[in-house]
Amino acid sequence: MFVEKSAPSAFFPGRCSLPELLEENNIDSVLITGTVTQVCCESSARDAFTRGYRIVMVADANATGRDQDHNATLATIYRSFGDVRSTAEVLTLIKATQP
C-alpha cells in the first residue's frame, strides 16, 4: 500500500490518508522508514505513537545527512516512543509470525 503525504508527518490530520487506511484494516503497528530521519520519520513516529500505534523505527532504512542526527533520533525513539530494529531483525520477526 502506498500513500502520499503533504506534511512532515504521515499522521498529520487531513494531509495523508494513512491513518484512515490503517484503521480500516485494523493495523496496530507501524514500521518507520524513509528520509529525513530527524524530520519526517521522527514526526511520523511521534504522531503514530500518540495515536496509539506500536512503532518500530527501522534503523538502516532511514537516512539523513549527518550520522549524529540520525543516531540522536534513533535514541529518542528507543527511549520514549517505540522500538528500533535493523531490516534483518524486522524481516526475522515478520517471518516468525507467518504460518
Secondary structure in CASP SS format (residue, H / E / C, confidence):
PFRMAT SS
TARGET T0000
AUTHOR 0000-0000-0000
METHOD secondary structure of the structure
MODEL  1
M C 1.00
F C 1.00
V C 1.00
E C 1.00
K C 1.00
S C 1.00
A C 1.00
P C 1.00
S C 1.00
A C 1.00
F C 1.00
F C 1.00
P C 1.00
G C 1.00
R C 1.00
C C 1.00
S C 1.00
L H 1.00
P H 1.00
E H 1.00
L H 1.00
L H 1.00
E H 1.00
E H 1.00
N C 1.00
N C 1.00
I C 1.00
D C 1.00
S E 1.00
V E 1.00
L E 1.00
I E 1.00
T E 1.00
G E 1.00
T E 1.00
V C 1.00
T H 1.00
Q H 1.00
V H 1.00
C H 1.00
C H 1.00
E H 1.00
S H 1.00
S H 1.00
A H 1.00
R H 1.00
D H 1.00
A H 1.00
F H 1.00
T H 1.00
R C 1.00
G C 1.00
Y C 1.00
R E 1.00
I E 1.00
V E 1.00
M E 1.00
V E 1.00
A E 1.00
D E 1.00
A E 1.00
N E 1.00
A E 1.00
T C 1.00
G C 1.00
R C 1.00
D H 1.00
Q H 1.00
D H 1.00
H H 1.00
N H 1.00
A H 1.00
T H 1.00
L H 1.00
A H 1.00
T H 1.00
I H 1.00
Y H 1.00
R H 1.00
S H 1.00
F H 1.00
G C 1.00
D E 1.00
V E 1.00
R E 1.00
S C 1.00
T H 1.00
A H 1.00
E H 1.00
V H 1.00
L H 1.00
T H 1.00
L H 1.00
I H 1.00
K H 1.00
A H 1.00
T H 1.00
Q C 1.00
P C 1.00
END
